[in-house]
Amino acid sequence: MVSSEELLEKVYREVVAIRERLDALERRMIPEVEVSARELRLIRRRMKEAREGQTVPWEEVKARLEKRRSDTL
């Protein structure tokens, strides 16, 4: 019988493998472009914020954009 630790380890390895495949797919789908050092720092900061959960909910952003659009019309 498989222990829960072994099962968790197997699931973890699968998740890592899936993440690697997704990353490879993303690299194929999204072409790489030249960015300045400043842009690269900004991208890395945004990625770090997203990993830490410091994001703005999409519904909030969408509502602000819709309000801004209706105000300009």
N, C-alpha and C positions, 0 to 999 in steps of 0.2 A: 504494500500500500504506500502511496506517495504522501509524504508529510506536507503540511501546509507551507512550511518554509521552502521546500523544493518546488511546490506549485507556484508560490509567489515569485521565486527566482525565474522559473520558466516563463511566467507571464511578463516579468520585467524584461527579459531578453527579447521576447516577441515585440513588446512596445518599442524598445530601442531599435530593433530591426525595421519596424514599420516607420519610425521617425526618420531613419536613414534613407529609406526608400522614398518617403515624401520629400525630404530635402533634395534628393537627386532629381526627382520629378520637377520640383520647383525650379531648380537650376536650369533644367532643359526648357521649361515653359517661359521663364522670365529672363530675357537677355540681360547680360551684365553690361553696365554702362560706366563710363568714367565719371567719377564724382570728386569734388574737391575735398580737401581734408576737413573743412568746416562741415560740409554736407555729411561726410562719413561720421563725424563726431555726433551730429544731430541724429542720424539714423541709429547709431549705437545707443544713444541716450534713450530714444523712443522705444527701442527694443527692450532695454533694461527696465524702463517704466512699465511696459506691457507685461513682462515676466513677473514683476513685483505687484501687479494688479492695479497699477496707477493709471487706469484708463477712464475715459469718459464713455458712458453708455451710449450706444448708437441712437437710441430713441431721443435722448437729450440733444444730441447734435442735429438730428433730423428736424426736431421741433424748432430749434434755433434757426436753421436754414430756411425752413418754411415760413417762419415769422419774418425773417429778413426779406425774403422774396415778396411776401404779401405787403410789407411796408414800402417796398420800392415800386410796386404796381400802382 
